[in-house]
Every structure is written in structure tokens, then in C-alpha cells.
Amino acid sequence: EFALSDHFAKGAVYLHDLQSGAKHRITNSTSYSFDAKRGDSGARFRLSYGCDENVDDSHVVSTNGREIIILNQDALDCTVTLFTIEGKLLRRLKVLAGHREVMKVQTGGAYIVHLQNAFTNDVHKVLVEY
């Protein structure tokens, strides 16, 4: 059984199912069911915390092994730029609206992912497994 601490009383905690795209608000009286198969990614879920229920989830950045996965759920295409933690440009690509792209990296470590379109200018630090 899962129970939220009083620390989260002023905000909302959300469970994001990156495989199905579902976003579920977690409270002490709710549950979330899903089907999983052997071999499914262990990075399927993400938790977020915020005071606003309308948290912008139009762009999701996640990792799976040595892959960086960009999910663009926005109505606009976005440009994704991948940098090393030292700032060296590794790759730039366009992710079409409603699509996802997978970028494979050679080595594990920390990377910077910059997402940009007319209304978005987000930067994410991601850790890739060695």
C-alpha cells in the first residue's frame, strides 16, 4: 500500500506511464493498473510533483540503457540538440509533432538535452547507464 507524506499536501504527485502516455494523479485513495511483459523497460514510469494539475508534459525525455528517448506530444515539431556535459555538440535533430525519436550514445554518463520550438525552450540533464 502506498501513502503520501504530509510533505506533498500543498501540491500534486503524478505518475507518468511513458509507454502508454497516461498521466495519473497519485492520492492516498487511488490505484493505477497496467500490464507488463517480460523484457519491458524498467524506465517505464516517471514521478513528478507540482502545484498545478496542468503540468506541461508535451515533451518527455527519458533513457533506456544507452538510448535517450524524446517523446514530443506537442502540436508543434521541436528541435532537439544533444550535448555532452562539457558542452560539446553531439547531435541535432527534429522531432515531429506527436512522434518520438531515439538517440543512441556511445558511452554512459551525463548529457544535456535541449528542446526548442516557438513556445518551448527546455533543457534536461539526463544520466545514461554505463
Order of alpha helices (4+ residues) and beta strands (2+ residues): beta-beta-beta-beta-beta-beta-beta-beta-beta-beta
